[in-house]
């Protein structure tokens, strides 16, 4: 970035007055964890973790070792297996857009960024199929300012309080059937505004999908994926975040060629 002319002139004058030796700036303070509240946005993975109804498997943890070794010290190790899409996880763009970024190639700038939280929990409480609208986004911006490019936009529906009750969280618990699901999420017009006009870095929600439960065409996934915007699904604790001001760090397992993967997401909230 070009420095202003006045800054250059001031630097030259200072150098002349000090025999060419300019004063060095004071070192900048490093990251201070005490300046932030750290909020965990991730559901733990265990036998109760929820996956899409048509997923043939869920999360499994097998004990490989647990106990005292012949040498006298304790040692434990496990093996786990799980589908990519379930629990708190990332949807990589390739999930719904051929040739787009896989889980290991999602730009980190999209996963570590300032966040805004749009709260539709009151509307969702009376309409399980509620979808965020373009007007909802514009109303949010009227109160909190324009959503800037690169922002992670999180949708708070209040649904994470229902986890891990499958019937209450997904709206149905029929095995191997995803046709009867009911939960809120993003709507198409809001997604097109956020992705196409605001150029956000990622979108996420405290529900099982960035499309609402009754979606048959997964248009929000398709809009986001086509723009290489990843989705963050099954988040929690969004009620602990302010509408603006938090920074989200959402790092998935780096699965080469993956269409998604388990995610550990946190937020840094200035004290």
N, C-alpha and C positions, 0 to 999 in steps of 0.2 A: 504494500500500500504506500502511495506517495506521501511523504511528510509535508505538512504545510510549509510555505516559504519562510514564515516567521520563525518556525522552529529551527529550520536550517540556519537562519541568520543568527539566532540566539546562540546556537551551538558554536558557530564560527567565532562569535564575539567572546564567548567564554574561553575557547581554546586560545585565542590571542592574548587574553588577560592572564592566562595561567601557563604561558610558555608551551602551549600545545597539549597540556595535560588536562583533560576534561574530568570533572568529578564523576565517579561511578554511581549509578543509582543504587539505592538501598535494596538488598535482596528481598524478593517478594515472599510473603508468608506462604507456607505450604498448606495443603488441605488439612483442615481442622475438623475431625469428626464430631467434636463437641458442639460445633456450630449448627449441627443438623440433627433432626429426628430421623432415624432410619426406619422405614416402614416396609415390612415384608408383604409383598403382593401375591405370594405364592401359596397354593394349597400343597400340603405334604403329599408325597406319593406313597400309597400303601394299598392294601387289598380292597379298600373302599373307594379308591379313586374312580371317578366317573369317566367313561369313554362313550363315544357315539354308539347308539344302540346296535348298529350293524357291525361293530368291530368284533372280530371273532375271539379276541383275547383282551385281557386287561393287564394291569401291573402285577408282576410276580417277582418276589424276592426269595431266593434260595440260599440257605446257609451252607457255605463251603467249610467254614471252620469257626468254632466258638469254644474256647476253653484254654486250659493251661497246657503249654507245650512241654515236651520232654525236658527242655532246658529250664523250665520253672516259671516262665513268664506267660502272661495272657496274650492271646491272639485271636482276632476275629476277621472274617472276610465273607462277603456275599457275592452272589451273581444275580443280576436283575434282567428282566426282559419286559418290554412294553411297546405298544403301538406308538407311532410318532404323535398321533393326534388324540390327546386325552389328558386329563388333569390340566394344570397350568402349562400352556405350551405355545410354541410359535407356529404360525402358518407361514411358510416361505412362499414367495410369489409363484414358484413352479407348481404349487399345490393346485392352482386353477389357471395357469398360463404357461403353455408349452414354451420351452426355451428360456424362461426367465430364471431369476436367481434361486439357487438351491439354498438350503439351510446354512451351509458353510460359506456362502458367497453373499449373504445379505450384508450390506454396508453397515459397519459398526456405528456410523453416524446416525443411522435410523434407530438404533437400539439403545443409545445413550444420548438423551436429549431432554430439553425442557418439556414439561407435560402440562396439559390442561385437563380438567375433569368436568365433563358435562353431566349434570345430575338430572335424570328423568325418573328417579325412583318413585316420586309421587304419582306420575302419570302411569308408570308400569304397575303400580299397586292396584289400579283399577282396570287395567287392560294388559293381560299377560302377553298379548301379541303386539304391544306398542313398538313402533319403529321411530327412531330419531328422525326428525324432519329437517329440511333446509331452514325453515323458520326457527326451529329450536336452536340451531347453530347461530343464526343471525341474532336472535335474542340474547344468547350467551355473549356474543361479541359486543352487543350494545352495552352490556353490564361490565364486561371485563377487558374489552379491547380486542382488536383483530387477532385471529390465530395466525401466528407467523409460520413461514415455510420451515420445514424440518421438525416441527413440533410433534410430539406423541400425543394423540388425542384419545383419552380414555372415557368410556361411557359407563356411568354408574347407574345401574338399574335396581340395586338392592338385592339381587338374586343370590349373591354369594352367601347370604345368611341362611339359605336353604341347603347348602352343601353339607353332607353328601347324600341327602335324601333324594334318590333318583326320581321319584314320582313328582316331588315338589319342585325340584330344580329343572328337570327337563319337561315337565308337564305331562309325562306319561312314562310308564315303566314296562310297556309291552316288549318282550324280548325280540330282538332282530327286526324291529319295526320302527322306522324313523318318520312315519307319516302322520303321527298323532302328537308331535311335540308342540309345546306352547311355551315360549319365553320371548322376552323383548330383545331388541338389538338395534343396529343401525338400519336406516332406510336408504333406498337407492338415491334419492335426491340429496340427502345429507352426505352420503359417501361421495357423490360426484362433486359436490361443493368442496369437501375437505381434500379429496385426492386431486381433482382436476384443477380447482381454482386456488385453494390455499396451499397446495403442494406439501401436505403434511408428511412427516417421516414414517409414521406408523399409526395404526388404529388398534384399540383394544377394548375389551369389555369384561365385566364380571358375570358373563354367561357362557354357554357352551359353544357359541358361534358368533362371528361378526354379522351373520345373517340371522333374522328372527326364526323362531322354531318352525313356523309353518312355511318357510320359504321352499319353493320347488325348483327355483332356477339359480339360487346362490349368486344373485347379481352383485351383492356387495363384495363377495370374494372375487368375482371376476373383474369388477372395476378396480379394486385395490391391486390385485395381482398383475393386471395389465400395465399398471404404473410402477411395478416393483415395490409396492408398499406392503410390508408384512403385517400380519394380524396377530394380536396377542389375545388368547382366549382363556376363559376360566380363571380370570384374575380374582383377587380378593382384597379386602381392606381398603377399597377406594374411598370409603367414608372417612378414612383417616387423612385424606389428602385435601389440600385447599383447591379451589377452582383453578388458580394459577400459582406459579412460584416453585413447584416441586420439580426435581430432576429425576427422571426414571432411568434405571439401568436394567435392561431386560436381555440377558444373555442366555441363549439356548445351548443345548448340547451341540457341538460342532460336528454334525453328521455329514460326511462327504456325500454329495448327491442327494441329500435328504429333502423331503417335501415339508419337513417341519421337525419338531423335536421338543422334548421336555425343557421347560424354561424355569430359571430362577430369576424372578423379577423383584426389584426393590425400588423404593423411592427415597430420595433425600429431600427432606422438608426443612428449610431454614428455621431455626428457633427464633 
